[in-house]
Amino acid sequence: MKLTGRIKELIIRGGEKISPLEVDSAILSIKEVKEAVCFGVEDPKYGEVVWAGVVLDGLKKGDKQEEERIKKALNRALAKVGY
């Protein structure tokens, strides 16, 4: 998959309007995240779903404990913006 930019500034998931900029900001608030961008991907059930490309800083490949910690931090960050 190759990303070239966002066509629109909203992701509509099952009628819910999601701001990619808010999701990007939430992901970037995690200290181990160096770069992030989210985008909508077509989905037959919901219309679109949110995906994100993330570049981590300092995570060693296979470090499952750190990976789980980052996932929990991401869930908390996204809950703050309502996703």
C-alpha positions as CSV (number, residue, x, y, z in Angstrom):
1,M,0.0,0.0,0.0
2,K,1.3,3.5,-0.8
3,L,-0.1,6.6,0.9
4,T,0.0,9.8,-1.1
5,G,-2.2,12.0,1.1
6,R,-5.7,12.3,2.5
7,I,-8.5,12.9,0.0
8,K,-10.8,14.2,2.8
9,E,-10.4,15.3,6.3
10,L,-13.0,13.0,7.9
11,I,-13.3,9.3,8.2
12,I,-16.9,8.1,8.3
13,R,-17.2,4.8,10.2
14,G,-20.8,3.6,10.4
15,G,-22.1,7.2,10.3
16,E,-19.6,8.4,13.0
17,K,-17.4,11.2,11.8
18,I,-13.8,10.8,13.0
19,S,-11.1,13.4,12.6
20,P,-7.8,11.9,11.4
21,L,-6.0,14.9,12.9
22,E,-7.3,14.1,16.4
23,V,-6.3,10.5,16.1
24,D,-2.9,11.4,14.8
25,S,-2.4,13.8,17.7
26,A,-3.5,11.1,20.2
27,I,-1.1,8.6,18.7
28,L,1.8,11.1,18.6
29,S,1.2,11.8,22.4
30,I,2.8,8.5,23.2
31,K,6.5,9.1,23.8
32,E,7.7,6.0,21.9
33,V,5.9,7.1,18.7
34,K,8.2,9.0,16.4
35,E,5.8,9.4,13.4
36,A,2.1,8.6,12.8
37,V,-0.6,9.1,10.3
38,C,-4.1,7.6,10.2
39,F,-6.5,7.2,7.3
40,G,-9.7,5.6,6.3
41,V,-9.8,2.2,4.6
42,E,-13.0,1.0,2.8
43,D,-15.0,-1.6,4.8
44,P,-18.1,-3.4,3.6
45,K,-19.8,-3.3,7.0
46,Y,-18.9,0.2,8.3
47,G,-18.1,2.1,5.1
48,E,-14.6,3.0,6.4
49,V,-12.4,1.9,9.3
50,V,-9.5,3.7,10.8
51,W,-6.0,2.4,10.1
52,A,-2.7,4.0,11.2
53,G,0.9,3.9,10.1
54,V,3.2,4.3,13.1
55,V,7.0,4.6,13.3
56,L,8.2,3.7,16.8
57,D,11.4,5.0,18.4
58,G,13.5,2.7,20.5
59,L,11.3,-0.5,20.4
60,K,13.3,-3.6,19.9
61,K,11.7,-6.2,17.5
62,G,10.0,-8.9,19.5
63,D,9.6,-6.9,22.7
64,K,6.1,-8.1,23.4
65,Q,5.9,-6.4,26.9
66,E,6.8,-3.0,25.5
67,E,4.4,-3.5,22.6
68,E,1.5,-4.2,25.0
69,R,2.4,-1.2,27.0
70,I,2.3,1.0,23.9
71,K,-1.1,-0.5,22.9
72,K,-2.5,0.3,26.3
73,A,-1.2,3.9,26.1
74,L,-2.8,4.2,22.6
75,N,-6.2,3.0,23.9
76,R,-6.0,5.6,26.7
77,A,-5.0,8.4,24.3
78,L,-7.8,7.5,21.9
79,A,-10.3,7.3,24.7
80,K,-9.5,11.0,25.6
81,V,-10.6,12.1,22.1
82,G,-13.6,9.8,22.1
83,Y,-12.5,6.9,19.8
